[in-house]
Amino acid sequence: MSTAIEITLGARQEARQGSRLWGMWSLRVVALLYLAVMLLLPLLSVIHDGLSGGVEGLIRDVSRPAAFAALRLSLWTAAVMTIINTVMGVLTAYVLVRYQFPGRSFLNAIIDIPFAIPTLVTGLMLVVLYGPQSIIGGFLNRQFDWDIVFAPPGIVLALLFVSFPFVVRTVQPVLMEIDLDQEDAAATLGASGWMTFRRVLLPAIVPAVITGALLSFARALGEFGSIIVVAGNFPLRSQTAAVYVLSQIESDNQRGASAMSVVLLAIAFTLVFVVDWLQRRQEHHA
């Protein structure tokens, strides 16, 4: 009798293990298939199209005056935005974590607004605020001959708005984990506020700062909605790489659009891999 029960229990256990194993493999297959269909196939298709003329053809397509100017504009405006947002993002994260003041919760909430609103709306807001018909835009144009809208400054402003949350939300959790006793000890030893930040806080948040900066830069390279409104689509003047891709599609130059897309993808992949490496390194040292 006991032997029969053991056999029955063993059979049930094997059945459960087989069902669990089948479920695990089924989940893996479904996840990998979805990843392949939604991500890998589109990426491979645009890479294949961009390289259809070979590496020399890709270089030739990207080296055209309009294409090269668009890529250069995207890179330097994204770099300027990244420097500004890195400094201000760290400052904002520090204020939100270390200080209590009226409106702190509201400020913490609106930081994520750029994630929620359409980027076209962002472009419209900047045009209304800084356009030549506005008070600010008109004053700057009359007094200093500065054009904000339909010019590189408008691109930088749009990128600052849409990319601002990345540094703040990356640095903020790290600051929250740092014990205040370290700062208090530094202050007790006579360190100034700047020295405490530079010697105590900055080494701990450097990986998070770099991660947030790289994510901001990658986000800026792919920005389209706000740029097309703020900067327009003027080749050699205010046309970014993402807008250039649209212009080439409208001109029925699919390979030219794909070539620029391949360059943007290469930059994005590099940044993503660097961010992943930094995060794994940070987790390893945690």
C-alpha positions in Angstrom: 0.0 0.0 0.0 2.8 2.4 1.0 4.7 1.6 -2.2 1.6 2.5 -4.3 1.2 5.8 -2.4 4.9 6.6 -3.0 4.6 5.9 -6.6 1.5 8.1 -6.9 3.2 11.0 -5.0 6.3 10.6 -7.2 4.2 10.7 -10.3 2.4 13.8 -9.2 5.7 15.5 -8.3 7.1 14.7 -11.7 4.0 16.0 -13.3 4.2 19.2 -11.4 7.9 19.6 -12.2 7.2 18.9 -15.9 4.3 21.5 -15.8 6.5 24.1 -14.1 9.4 23.5 -16.6 6.9 23.7 -19.5 5.5 27.0 -18.1 9.0 28.5 -17.7 10.0 27.6 -21.3 6.7 28.9 -22.6 7.2 32.2 -20.9 10.7 32.5 -22.3 9.6 31.7 -25.8 6.7 34.2 -25.7 9.0 36.9 -24.3 11.7 36.3 -26.8 9.2 36.2 -29.7 7.7 39.5 -28.6 11.2 41.0 -28.3 12.1 39.8 -31.7 9.0 41.0 -33.4 8.7 44.4 -31.7 12.4 45.4 -31.4 14.9 43.2 -33.3 13.1 42.9 -36.6 12.5 46.7 -37.0 16.1 47.4 -36.0 17.5 44.9 -38.4 15.3 46.1 -41.2 16.4 49.7 -40.9 20.1 48.7 -40.5 19.8 46.4 -43.6 18.3 49.3 -45.6 20.8 51.8 -44.4 23.7 49.5 -45.3 22.2 48.4 -48.6 24.8 50.6 -50.4 27.6 49.3 -48.2 29.6 51.2 -45.6 30.8 53.6 -48.3 27.3 54.3 -49.4 26.2 55.0 -45.8 29.2 57.3 -45.3 28.3 59.1 -48.5 24.7 59.5 -47.5 25.5 60.9 -44.1 28.3 63.1 -45.5 25.9 65.1 -47.7 25.9 68.8 -46.6 22.3 68.8 -45.3 22.8 65.4 -43.5 26.1 66.3 -41.9 24.8 69.7 -40.8 21.7 68.1 -39.2 23.8 65.5 -37.4 26.3 68.1 -36.2 23.4 70.4 -35.0 21.8 67.4 -33.1 25.1 66.5 -31.4 26.2 70.0 -30.2 22.7 71.1 -29.0 22.3 67.8 -27.2 25.8 68.3 -25.6 24.9 71.8 -24.5 21.6 70.6 -23.0 23.3 67.7 -21.2 25.8 70.0 -19.5 23.1 72.4 -18.3 20.7 69.7 -17.3 23.4 67.7 -15.4 24.2 70.7 -13.3 20.7 71.8 -12.7 19.4 68.2 -12.3 21.9 67.5 -9.5 21.1 70.8 -7.8 17.3 70.1 -8.0 17.7 66.5 -6.7 19.8 67.8 -3.8 17.3 70.4 -2.9 14.4 68.0 -3.0 16.2 65.4 -0.9 17.9 67.6 1.7 15.5 70.5 2.3 11.9 70.8 3.5 10.0 73.8 2.2 6.4 74.7 1.2 5.6 73.4 -2.3 8.2 70.7 -2.2 5.7 67.9 -3.0 4.3 69.9 -5.9 7.8 70.6 -7.3 8.7 66.9 -7.0 5.5 66.0 -8.9 5.8 68.5 -11.8 9.4 67.3 -12.6 7.8 64.3 -14.3 5.5 66.6 -16.5 7.8 66.3 -19.5 7.2 62.5 -19.5 3.4 63.0 -19.5 2.6 65.7 -22.1 3.0 65.3 -25.8 6.3 66.8 -27.1 4.3 68.7 -29.7 2.7 70.6 -26.8 6.1 71.3 -25.5 7.0 72.9 -28.8 3.8 74.9 -28.8 4.5 76.2 -25.3 7.9 77.4 -26.2 6.6 79.1 -29.4 4.0 80.9 -27.4 6.5 82.0 -24.8 9.5 82.8 -27.0 8.1 83.3 -30.4 8.6 86.7 -32.3 5.0 87.7 -31.5 5.5 87.1 -27.7 6.6 89.7 -25.2 9.9 87.9 -24.3 10.7 86.8 -27.9 10.0 90.2 -29.3 12.0 92.0 -26.7 15.1 89.7 -27.2 14.8 90.2 -31.0 14.5 94.0 -30.9 17.1 94.6 -28.2 19.7 92.0 -28.9 18.8 90.6 -32.3 18.4 87.2 -30.7 16.1 84.6 -32.4 14.9 81.9 -30.1 12.3 80.2 -32.1 13.3 78.7 -35.5 16.9 78.8 -34.4 19.3 76.6 -32.3 18.5 78.3 -29.0 14.9 77.1 -29.4 16.2 73.6 -29.9 18.3 73.7 -26.8 15.3 75.0 -24.8 13.1 72.2 -26.1 15.7 69.6 -25.2 16.2 71.1 -21.8 12.5 70.7 -21.1 11.9 67.2 -22.4 15.2 65.8 -20.9 15.2 67.5 -17.5 13.7 64.6 -15.4 16.4 62.1 -16.4 19.2 63.4 -14.2 16.9 64.3 -11.3 15.2 60.9 -11.1 18.5 59.1 -11.5 20.4 61.0 -8.8 17.5 61.5 -6.4 17.3 57.8 -5.1 21.1 57.7 -4.6 21.1 60.9 -2.5 18.2 59.5 -0.4 20.4 56.4 0.4 23.4 58.5 1.7 23.4 58.8 5.4 23.2 62.4 6.7 25.8 61.5 9.4 28.5 61.6 6.8 27.7 65.2 6.0 27.3 66.1 9.7 30.7 64.6 10.4 32.3 66.6 7.6 30.6 69.8 8.9 31.8 69.0 12.5 35.4 68.8 11.2 35.1 72.2 9.7 34.4 71.4 6.0 32.4 74.0 4.1 29.2 73.1 2.3 31.0 73.0 -1.1 33.8 70.9 0.3 31.3 68.5 1.9 29.5 68.1 -1.4 32.7 67.7 -3.4 34.4 65.2 -0.9 31.5 63.3 0.5 28.5 63.5 -1.8 29.9 63.8 -5.3 32.0 60.6 -5.2 28.9 58.6 -4.2 26.6 60.1 -6.9 29.1 60.3 -9.8 27.9 57.0 -11.5 24.2 58.1 -11.2 25.1 61.6 -12.5 26.9 60.1 -15.5 24.0 57.7 -16.1 21.4 60.5 -16.0 23.5 62.6 -18.3 23.9 59.9 -20.9 20.2 59.1 -20.8 19.5 62.8 -21.3 21.8 62.9 -24.3 20.4 59.8 -25.9 16.8 61.2 -25.4 17.8 64.5 -27.0 19.2 62.9 -30.1 15.9 61.2 -30.8 13.7 64.2 -30.0 11.3 65.1 -32.8 7.9 66.5 -31.8 9.0 69.6 -30.0 11.9 70.3 -32.4 9.7 70.3 -35.5 7.5 73.0 -33.9 10.2 75.2 -32.3 12.9 74.9 -35.0 10.9 74.1 -38.1 12.5 72.2 -40.9 15.1 74.5 -42.4 18.1 72.6 -43.9 21.6 73.8 -42.9 20.0 76.1 -40.3 17.6 74.4 -37.8 17.1 70.9 -39.1 18.2 68.2 -36.6 19.0 64.6 -37.5 15.5 63.3 -36.5 13.8 66.0 -38.6 16.2 65.2 -41.4 15.0 61.6 -41.4 11.4 62.9 -41.9 12.5 65.2 -44.8 14.2 62.3 -46.6 11.2 60.1 -46.2 9.0 62.9 -47.7 11.5 63.3 -50.5 11.2 59.5 -51.2 14.9 59.0 -50.2 14.3 56.0 -48.0 18.0 54.9 -48.0 19.1 58.4 -46.9 16.7 58.3 -44.1 17.8 54.8 -43.1 21.5 55.8 -43.2 20.9 58.7 -40.8 18.8 56.3 -38.6 21.7 53.8 -38.5 24.1 56.5 -37.2 21.6 57.6 -34.6 21.0 53.9 -33.6 24.8 53.3 -33.3 25.1 56.3 -30.9 22.1 55.2 -28.9 23.3 51.6 -28.6 26.7 52.8 -27.4 25.1 55.1 -24.8 22.7 52.3 -23.6 25.6 49.8 -23.2 27.6 52.4 -21.2 24.6 53.1 -19.0 24.1 49.4 -18.4 27.7 48.9 -17.5 27.7 51.8 -15.1 24.5 50.5 -13.4 26.0 47.0 -13.0 29.2 48.5 -11.6 27.2 50.6 -9.2 25.2 47.5 -8.0 28.4 45.5 -7.6 30.0 48.2 -5.4 26.7 48.7 -3.4 
